[in-house]
Amino acid sequence: MAKERNSCVLRDLRQRPGNDICADCGAAEPDWVSVTLGVFVCQGCSLIHRSILSLNQVKSVLQDTFDDKETEFIASMGNDAAKAKYEQQVPAFYCRPSHTDCRILREQWIRGKYERQEFIHIEKQEPYSAGYREGFLWKRGRDNGQFLSRKFILSEREGALKYFNKQDGKEPKATMRIETLNATFQPAKIGNPFGLQITYLRDNSTRNIFVYHEDSKEMVDWFTAIRAARFHYQKVAFPGANDEDLVPRLTRNFMKEGYMEKTGPRHTEGFKKRWFTMDDRRLMYFKDPLVSE
């Protein structure tokens, strides 16, 4: 009887304001609860919690039973209290993922909040908030499609992201200005769960590079460092703007992508298959999805 009563209490707790959306991605009507943290989460985020050893005590609100100790803890915590504890100092530029974002973003958000406690201890944010980042990423070659290790340097002071074909190279292969940068995770398109597409302007044309890192945290740190650099650039460019107005400008996912048939400039030319991308208010097309510089 006690376990059945507790299950009813959990269902009631889930309806409270704050608990009625996932604590991590904001999805509506979460059916799972972390017994470790006392927060209600959606099924997708519950799977991520289960994969993390220190957070893996997750139960179904609708199917599992709860003892008195678990019920009392969850009642004392809840999503709002957990947010106040674990999200004390989230930088404005940090991407808070939604339920539609890819797993790498959601997983590192969850690990950053609860496991590493990055938003309680601000010094743990240094890898992506220092204004300078240097390291190696696997970059897809333009001609052969092979991924090769390349040195990347992101510098807010220089206002650029650069990469070098040689480890000791002094001249960058490409310099991408921070004001035109966009970065979006494209795991399916790139064929790697940590695949990131970086878009920039060169000679008034849109260029792409495709990169990944074997470590998911390293890849998200690069993504967040780009967002931080973009944020500080926007703060200078638009000194009167609020942070809430600047954040949507930092990075963006493409509105729509896919193949369509396109004719040539002459009426006599036939249709050819091309990859189209709807990016903000621009419709672009390429010969294939992975066209780079």
Secondary structure, 3 states (H helix, E strand, C coil): CHHHHHHHHHHHHHCCCCCCECCCCCCECCCEEECCCCEEECHHHHHHHHCCHHHCCEEECCCCCCCHHHHHHHHHCHHHHHHHHHCCCCCCCCCCCCCCCCHHHHHHHHHHHHHCCCCCCHHHHHHHHCCEEEEEEEEECCCCCCEEEEEEEEECCCCEEEEECCCCCCCCCEEEEHHHCEEEECHHHHCCCCCEEEEEEECCEEEEEEEECCCHHHHHHHHHHHHHHHHHHHHHHCCCCCHHHHHHHCCCCCCEEEEEEECCCCCCCCCEEEEEEEECCEEEEECCCCCCC
